[in-house]
Amino acid sequence: MTENTDAVTVIVADDQSAVREGLVLLLGTVPGIAVIGEAEDGEAAVEAVAAKKPQVVLMDLNMPRCDGVEATRRIRASHPQTQVVVLTTYSDDESIIGALQAGALGYLTKDATRAEIGRAVLAAAAGQAVLDPAVQQRLLSAAVRAPASVPAGPAAASDADLTPREAEVLRLIAAGKSNREIARALFVSEATVKTHVNRIFAKTGSRDRGQAVHYAYQHGYAGPPDHLFDTERAGYHAPAPAGPSPRSMTCQGRTVTARKPPATLASSSVASRAAVTSRPPPARTR
């Protein structure tokens, strides 16, 4: 790393050591730029900025401990004089908008050339935004599309911290989808889904997917499965009417309540009559 008092000072933050070291070497060949530090994750980037006060941080997004979006937000809040240029493999709407809302001034993908990276760093130091052409196109497309639906119910009013895409991911989690299935459904990478899931956990206070599912049901992002209330599909059938109640019968115009079925009463009557007719006749007196 080289230091030049007239050069723009930069810290490179990337969790992949080979990529990080390559960027340090690349920026070292760009006139007017001096790399003064490295960071292996977002937490280290925040600490390095506090210690070295660089003008620009070249920031990756998907990093352990603290991702690039959160690190950018913390750096911009605590050190507003330090600008952030994102350099990442992700170019989906959520990553782009999340980074820019956190305060990033530039956004490039990792297929950017040496000249493009150098130009973005120098522009950021001067307070100018530089966006990758593909990123600009994604932002324009997102701007003209209809906004995603906001979940109905209590969540719409009280949980504005969840972005529309995060709400969509939460609904898919509640539907039992894996990260791979969610990635296929939303046409994004699994790594992007993992980032969304981590943000959902952080915002909802969930430790795992089970708690996230509970949150989704509790706050209106998902409803209970229909089959829990569908008695026919659940195999429940009401019993057929069994006819008159066996506890009542009509006898000689009067209603008689009995603890035995009518058939039992009838058989008792027959037995009584049989007992009477079977008595021997009285003996004649002489």
Secondary structure as the mmCIF struct_conf table of DSSP 4:
data_model
#
loop_
_struct_conf.conf_type_id
_struct_conf.id
_struct_conf.beg_label_comp_id
_struct_conf.beg_label_asym_id
_struct_conf.beg_label_seq_id
_struct_conf.end_label_comp_id
_struct_conf.end_label_asym_id
_struct_conf.end_label_seq_id
TURN_TY1_P TURN_TY1_P1 THR A 5 ASP A 6
BEND BEND1 ALA A 7 ALA A 7
STRN STRN1 VAL A 8 ALA A 13
BEND BEND2 ASP A 15 ASP A 15
HELX_RH_AL_P HELX_RH_AL_P1 SER A 17 GLY A 28
TURN_TY1_P TURN_TY1_P2 THR A 29 THR A 29
BEND BEND3 VAL A 30 VAL A 30
TURN_TY1_P TURN_TY1_P3 PRO A 31 GLY A 32
STRN STRN2 ILE A 33 ALA A 39
BEND BEND4 GLU A 40 ASP A 41
HELX_RH_AL_P HELX_RH_AL_P2 GLY A 42 LYS A 52
BEND BEND5 GLN A 55 GLN A 55
STRN STRN3 VAL A 56 MET A 59
BEND BEND6 LEU A 61 ASN A 62
BEND BEND7 PRO A 64 CYS A 66
HELX_RH_AL_P HELX_RH_AL_P3 GLY A 68 SER A 78
TURN_TY1_P TURN_TY1_P4 PRO A 80 GLN A 81
BEND BEND8 THR A 82 THR A 82
STRN STRN4 GLN A 83 THR A 88
BEND BEND9 THR A 89 THR A 89
BEND BEND10 ASP A 92 ASP A 92
HELX_RH_AL_P HELX_RH_AL_P4 ASP A 93 ALA A 102
TURN_TY1_P TURN_TY1_P5 GLY A 103 GLY A 103
BEND BEND11 LEU A 105 LEU A 105
STRN STRN5 GLY A 106 THR A 109
TURN_TY1_P TURN_TY1_P6 LYS A 110 ASP A 111
HELX_RH_AL_P HELX_RH_AL_P5 ARG A 114 ALA A 125
TURN_TY1_P TURN_TY1_P7 ALA A 126 GLY A 127
STRN STRN6 VAL A 130 LEU A 131
HELX_RH_AL_P HELX_RH_AL_P6 PRO A 133 VAL A 144
BEND BEND12 ARG A 145 ARG A 145
HELX_LH_PP_P HELX_LH_PP_P1 ALA A 146 ALA A 152
BEND BEND13 GLY A 153 GLY A 153
HELX_RH_AL_P HELX_RH_AL_P7 PRO A 154 SER A 158
TURN_TY1_P TURN_TY1_P8 ALA A 160 ASP A 161
BEND BEND14 LEU A 162 LEU A 162
HELX_RH_AL_P HELX_RH_AL_P8 PRO A 164 ALA A 174
TURN_TY1_P TURN_TY1_P9 ALA A 175 GLY A 176
HELX_RH_AL_P HELX_RH_AL_P9 ASN A 179 LEU A 186
TURN_TY1_P TURN_TY1_P10 PHE A 187 PHE A 187
HELX_RH_AL_P HELX_RH_AL_P10 GLU A 190 THR A 204
TURN_TY1_P TURN_TY1_P11 GLY A 205 GLY A 205
BEND BEND15 ARG A 207 ASP A 208
HELX_RH_AL_P HELX_RH_AL_P11 ARG A 209 GLN A 218
TURN_TY1_P TURN_TY1_P12 HIS A 219 GLY A 220
BEND BEND16 TYR A 221 ALA A 222
HELX_RH_3T_P HELX_RH_3T_P1 ASP A 226 LEU A 228
BEND BEND17 PHE A 229 PHE A 229
TURN_TY1_P TURN_TY1_P13 THR A 231 GLY A 235
HELX_LH_PP_P HELX_LH_PP_P2 ALA A 238 PRO A 241
BEND BEND18 PRO A 244 PRO A 244
TURN_TY1_P TURN_TY1_P14 PRO A 246 ARG A 247
STRN STRN7 SER A 248 CYS A 251
TURN_TY1_P TURN_TY1_P15 GLN A 252 GLY A 253
STRN STRN8 ARG A 254 THR A 257
BEND BEND19 ARG A 259 LYS A 260
HELX_RH_AL_P HELX_RH_AL_P12 PRO A 262 THR A 277
TURN_TY1_P TURN_TY1_P16 SER A 278 SER A 278
BEND BEND20 ARG A 279 ARG A 279
HELX_LH_PP_P HELX_LH_PP_P3 PRO A 280 THR A 285
#
